[in-house]
Amino acid sequence: MSIITREVGYRDGDVDLSGVFVSDDNLTEKGPGILVAHGGAGLDEHAKGRAKRFAAAGFVVFACDMYGNGVAGDRQRVMATLMDLRKNPAKIRQRVCAGLDVLRSHPLVDDRTAAVGYCFGGTTVLELARSGADVSGVVSVHGSLDTSQPPEPGTVKAKILVCHGGLDPHVPMTQVNTFIEEMKAVSADLQLIIYGGAMHGFTHEGGPPLPGVAYDAATDVRSATAIQAFFTELFRAPSASRS
């Protein structure tokens, strides 16, 4: 297996973006594509590392850029861009759809796609589902669950998996319960897994020490296993010629 990466420039309106395709160089047949949405820091090594894991499982993966060129690494610009997006779900939806379009343009991606997001990326992929986007499924991993634009009944087409830390102070159980009611109201196909000992950011190994944020190795492994099972449910496992 030879995992290759390729940077791709693209646009959302007048915003220049730069994402990364990750795949096995030995792929020869079309199959499902996975979109990875980064956390609050921007398209960093965590998001790229998760993309490589999905590529190693046989998928074509596109790690999208939600911020724009030159933002990641500049804390002031990161915070300003993050706050702007958080207060404007329509802009999040448009921005992530730009990345989804790039994923779908890959010659080895068929009509089946899913999206996985971590922290802010979890918020991102849930907004993608709320928009009614034609994706097979979305996975939110320690992401915020609230929105100012809940979907109308019949809008949500994607199956949804949420992996949540039971000790997450940034996304308390009151928000979780509100989200459950939101999904019930639109008859969404929702799976919610709560990991009792985990806090926010439980997949961010080596992340900066922040209040309420901590890596949890066991929960990282368990959530990765749950995501793979979710993908197996969404579409058949990639064939031997894609691995």
HELIX and SHEET records of a PDB file:
HELIX    1   1 GLU A   45  ALA A   56  1                                  12    
HELIX    2   2 ARG A   75  ARG A   86  1                                  12    
HELIX    3   3 PRO A   89  ARG A  104  1                                  16    
HELIX    4   4 PHE A  120  ARG A  130  1                                  11    
HELIX    5   5 MET A  173  ALA A  185  1                                  13    
HELIX    6   6 ALA A  217  LEU A  234  1                                  18    
HELIX    7   7 ALA A  240  ARG A  242  5                                   3    
SHEET    1   A 8 ILE A   3  ASP A  12  0                                        
SHEET    2   A 8 VAL A  15  ASP A  24 -1                                        
SHEET    3   A 8 VAL A  60  ALA A  63 -1                                        
SHEET    4   A 8 GLY A  31  ALA A  37  1                                        
SHEET    5   A 8 VAL A 109  TYR A 118  1                                        
SHEET    6   A 8 GLY A 137  VAL A 141  1                                        
SHEET    7   A 8 LYS A 159  GLY A 165  1                                        
SHEET    8   A 8 LEU A 190  TYR A 195  1                                        
END                                                                             
